[in-house]
Amino acid sequence: MRDINTIIQVREKCYRCYRPLSSCMCSHVRPVSTETKFVILMHPKEFKKTKNGTGHLTHLSLPNSELYIDVDFTDHAAVNAIIGDEGNRCYLLYPGKESIYLNEHPLNNHDKRAVIFLIDSTWPCSVKILRLSKNLQMLPRLSFTHTKRSQFQIKEQPEEYCLSTIESTLSVLELLNQHGTERIAQEALEMFLEPFWAMVAYQLQCASSKEESVRFKPKEAKD
């Protein structure tokens, strides 16, 4: 039986990474400074995924980022303030026929600050956010292709090459680096996913322990 201190720690939450204190990932975060501003738009359902969400880890890893939770951002004051700021050149990371293909084209910001909006949710919820959010529909879109396979072993991805929010963000940072929009040290890029790796390792360990517990659970004696 677990002692009371362990039980309390499991129930308490870290209000930085929004995970249980027993599995807080804050110590693994390696913040990366960027010229580009990132705005993470999180669906409420994603906010409730305290055990395997990567939106909060992405936000903590990018000091020049903001995070907002909603479904319809049409009248969201903070989001509209960012979009309406004449000093910003805003983009939405979302596939589309006329999207800017980051693998080949650098961002042309005309001396403005680049702001990239990221939708943090499942694909169906992302579609809903974009359908409802009229302000996001007006933004030029960014897209990229890659040959990476998600390392999110504790979560089944809808398609073979789908990435989590933090993995997608790393891909964007790498491409921005290639085009000279960012000048992030290679070591920083290599360590960007450390909190993600730690989270996956922790979840796999928990799953393994649970399986072992079930496998070796003593059978109840028959009368």
N, C-alpha and C positions, 0 to 999 in steps of 0.2 A: 504493500500500500504506500502511495506517495505521501510525503509529509505535507503539512499545510502550507509551508512556504513555497513548495513546488507548485501546488495547486493554484495558489494566488498568482504566481508568476505566469502560469499558463493563461489565466483569465485576463490579466492586465495587458494593456496594449502600449506599444511604442507609438507615440504620436508624431514621429518623423517618418518612419517607413510604414506605419500602420499595420505592423505585424504583431503577433503576440510577443511579449517580452522574452519568452522562452526561445524564440527564434528570430529575434531582432537582427537585421542585416546591416544596420548603420555602420558598424565597424569595418565592413567590407567595401563601403562606397569610396570611390576615388574620383572626387570632383574634377571635371574638365572645364576650363574656362574657354568660352567661345565668343567670337564677334557676333555670330548669328544668335538671335533670340529664338527660343523654342517655347511654344505655348501648347500644353498638353490638355486636351479636352476629353475628360473621362466620363464614360457612361456610368450612371449610378450603380448598375449591376456589377460593373468592373470594380467600383469602389468597395463593394462588399466582399470581393475575393481577397480576403486578408492573407491567405496562405500562398497564393501563386500569382498575384498581380504584379506586373512590372512597371506600370505607370508611375507609381511613387518612387521606385528605384531610379527610373529615368530622370524624374524631377530632381531628386537629391544629387544625381550625378552631374547635373547641368546647373551651375549657379545662375546662369543667365536664362532662366526659364520660369514659367508660371504654370500653375495647374488649376483647372476649373472643372467642376462636376455639374453636368446637366444633360438633358436630351435635346432640347431646343435652345440654341444659343442666339436666336434672332434678336432678342431684346436684352441680351446679356451686356450689362453696362461696361464691364472691364474688357470684354472681348471687342466690343464695338469701339472702345476708346483706342485700343491697339490698332485696329483696322483703320480707324479714322485719323490716326496720327500721320501727318504729312511727311514726317521724317522716316516712316517705315515703308518698306516694300514687302507686302505680306504674300505668303504662299500657303497652299494646303497640300500636305503629302497625301495624295490620293490618286489612283490611276484614272486615266481619261484619255480620249482620243487626241486631244490637243494639249496634253500635259507636257511640261518641260522634262526632257529625258536627261536626267543628271549624269548618266554614264558618258554622254557625249557633249552636253551643253552646260557651261558655267552659268551661274546666276548673274544677270545684268541688272544691278540694283540702282544704277544712275546716282551713285553717291548717297544712297539711302541705306538704312540699316535693314538687313534681311531678317524677316520674321517667318518662321515655319510653324504652322499649326499641325499638330499630330492628334489624330483621333485614337483614343485608347479604349478599345472595346472589341467584342467579337465582330465578325464581318456583318451579320444581319443587323446588329445594333449600330454599326458604323453607317450602314446604308440609311437607317432611320434617322440618325443624327444629321446626316447631310440632306436628307429629304426635307426635314423640318427647319433646318437652319438656313434661312434665306441669305444671310450675310456670308456664310461660308461658300455658298454656291457661286458667288461672284468672284471668288479668289482664283488667281491662276494656280494650276495644279502642278505638282512635282511627282515624278515617278522614277523608278530605277529597276534594273534587272540584276540578278545575282545568281550565283551557283551554290550559295550556302544552304545548308540544311539546318533547320532550327535545332538548337541544343535543349529545347524545352521538353525534356524527356518525360516530364510528369503531366504533360498536356498534349492531347492529340490535336494537330493542326488541320484545318479544313483542306489544305492543299499541300503538296509535297514541299514546296519552297516558301511557304508562308512563314513569316518571322514574328516574334513577339515585338512589343513596342520598343523595348530597349535594344534588341538586336537590329531592328529597322533603323533606329536612331544612329547606331554605330555605322551602319552602311552609309547613311547620309553624311555623317561626319567624315568618313573616309573619302567620299567623293568630293565633298567641299574642300578637303585638304588637297586632293589631286588638282583641283582647278585653282588653288591659291586663294580661295575665299576664306579659308581657315589655315592656320599654321600651328597645328596641334602636334606635339611630339609623338613619335611612333610608340614610345613606351606608354604614354597616356592612353592612346587608342587600344593598345594591347591589354591594358588593365581595366578598361571601361566596363567590361562585362563581369568583373569579379563579384559584385553583389548578386548578380544573376546566377553565376556558377555556384556560389555558396548556397543560394536558395534552393536550386535544383538538387544539389548534393544533400542538403538537409531533408528535403521531401523524400528523396529516394531512400535515405537512411530510415526515416520514419516508416515508410512503406515496407521496407525489409524487416524492420523490427516487429511490425504488426503481423507480417506473414509468419515469422518465426514463432511469435507468441501463439498464434492460432494453431500452427503445426504441432507444437509441443504442449498444448494445453492438456492437462491430465483428464482422462475420461472419468466421468462420474461413475462411482461404484454402483453396481446393481444390487438390489435387495435380494 
